[in-house]
């Protein structure tokens, strides 16, 4: 998809900035965290159409057995 390199670079920058600030400001008692959600309905994800609903698995009854887990729900993007 066009523009994904910019999106990916900005996400990577946010991850690194969060880690760097945590290391830099943590000793002074400042906690630094970031929320990294998966895709949401926006103009940028309109091309996904109804396929974006597949990303809401954890909010469905099908995921009732998934409990107390910490999961990166990003289609494996953080694994690469």
Secondary structure as UniProt FT lines:
FT   TURN            2..3
FT   HELIX           4..26
FT   TURN            27..29
FT   HELIX           43..59
FT   HELIX           61..63
FT   TURN            64..65
FT   TURN            75..76
FT   HELIX           77..79
//
